[in-house]
Amino acid sequence: MSKFWSKVVHGLTPYTPGEQVQMPGLVKLNTNENPYGPSPKAIAAMQEAAGDSLRKYSDPSNTVLKDAVARRFGLTREQVFVGNSSDEVLAHTFHALLKHDLPLLTPDISYSFYPTYCSLYGIDAVYVPLNERFEIDVADYAQPCGAIILANPNAPTGIALPLAQIEALLVAHPDQVVVIDEAYVDFGAQSAAALLGRYDNLLVIQTLSKSRSLAGLRVGFALGHPDLIAGLERVKNSFNCYPLGQVQQAGAVAALDDVAYMEQTSQAIIASRAWLTAQMQALGFDVLPSQANFIFTRHPRHDGAQLAAALRERAILVRHFKAARIDQFLRVTIGTDEECAKLVDALKAILS
Ligand SMILES: *Cc1c(COP(=O)(O)O)cnc(C)c1O
């Protein structure tokens, strides 16, 4: 607390990211980082870009990167917004598109940055409970609202909604923006990007942090009708005209163009997820059906916080949320097969 703070600062609840601990031999399964490194083509492109041209400001409209995203999704440049991480794209989205007279609808259990942005931008939100299977039921969103935001697959549950359900939401709310945060979509879910031509109220947000293994590069993007994108551009250009540097853009373009590498590494993670799920179930854990690069799991007879602490003593980090309804769960990132096996061995020892 300080008397020098602006009034709004006193009321903020900042997001708490998973810890970034440095420790030899640590098995780090707490922040959904990709265990396979970025595309070698992305690394090469960044090395190439790190030269004398850094003297100049980067392109404020990021056309090269927008075109790479547009190519990937069969869209035009005017349907693409890019930013320094999808967290930044989300922040601009809350600011530009989600503050209305009626409340924003979002699930009670979802990405915990959403309530943080609501408090930052003074947005009134209604937190719609997930059903008893921890699924989003789109029928629960049939209520007056100013806008809707969902993560699909949802986080931290990992459960994905089929495209038909997203479409039902878009049809039911033609005068509200529906934002779908697809941070994990490449691990087995269907992207709502396929619906963009038909719905002017849809905004899809993705990141290069998860399936492109570039969490440290900080690149995210949004796809939507040019009018939505123009709103985001107005906010971005009132905040920072150059959020992406040249090195960052060069890496992002090469990563987006290397589709084969992304698909191959994502398939490896999907296979490890199936193996880990079966192993956890054999140990008596309930595992929610995940389409993401993590699983959300609880043991009917062992406390979640205690399990997380016992794993930590064995140098294995997983994420535990002290939140209503989910305080018995652990969110476990899918690591390499070796890391998944270490986790299973540790759990066997802890449970016995
Ligand atoms: C990881 C994550 C993000 C943020 O990704 P960055 O681009 O690294 O900021 C956004 N939404 C959800 C649901 C996530 O899990």
Ligand as a Chemical Component Dictionary entry (heavy atoms), coordinates in Angstrom:
data_LIG
# 
_chem_comp.id                   LIG 
_chem_comp.type                 NON-POLYMER 
_chem_comp.pdbx_formal_charge   0 
_chem_comp.three_letter_code    LIG 
# 
loop_
_chem_comp_atom.comp_id 
_chem_comp_atom.atom_id 
_chem_comp_atom.alt_atom_id 
_chem_comp_atom.type_symbol 
_chem_comp_atom.charge 
_chem_comp_atom.model_Cartn_x 
_chem_comp_atom.model_Cartn_y 
_chem_comp_atom.model_Cartn_z 
_chem_comp_atom.pdbx_ordinal 
LIG C1 C1 C 0 -1.282 -19.930 -21.342 1  
LIG C2 C2 C 0 -2.612 -19.283 -21.545 2  
LIG C3 C3 C 0 -2.726 -18.018 -22.104 3  
LIG C4 C4 C 0 -1.543 -17.084 -22.200 4  
LIG O1 O1 O 0 -0.650 -17.332 -23.139 5  
LIG P1 P1 P 0 0.517  -16.287 -23.400 6  
LIG O2 O2 O 0 0.441  -16.044 -24.851 7  
LIG O3 O3 O 0 1.747  -16.980 -22.964 8  
LIG O4 O4 O 0 0.244  -15.038 -22.616 9  
LIG C5 C5 C 0 -3.971 -17.531 -22.423 10 
LIG N1 N1 N 0 -5.086 -18.221 -22.135 11 
LIG C6 C6 C 0 -5.020 -19.415 -21.538 12 
LIG C7 C7 C 0 -6.285 -20.139 -21.244 13 
LIG C8 C8 C 0 -3.785 -19.969 -21.215 14 
LIG O5 O5 O 0 -3.721 -21.124 -20.559 15 
# 
loop_
_chem_comp_bond.comp_id 
_chem_comp_bond.atom_id_1 
_chem_comp_bond.atom_id_2 
_chem_comp_bond.value_order 
_chem_comp_bond.pdbx_ordinal 
LIG C1 C2 SING 1  
LIG C2 C3 SING 2  
LIG C2 C8 DOUB 3  
LIG C3 C4 SING 4  
LIG C3 C5 DOUB 5  
LIG C4 O1 SING 6  
LIG O1 P1 SING 7  
LIG P1 O2 DOUB 8  
LIG P1 O3 SING 9  
LIG P1 O4 SING 10 
LIG C5 N1 SING 11 
LIG N1 C6 DOUB 12 
LIG C6 C7 SING 13 
LIG C6 C8 SING 14 
LIG C8 O5 SING 15 
# 
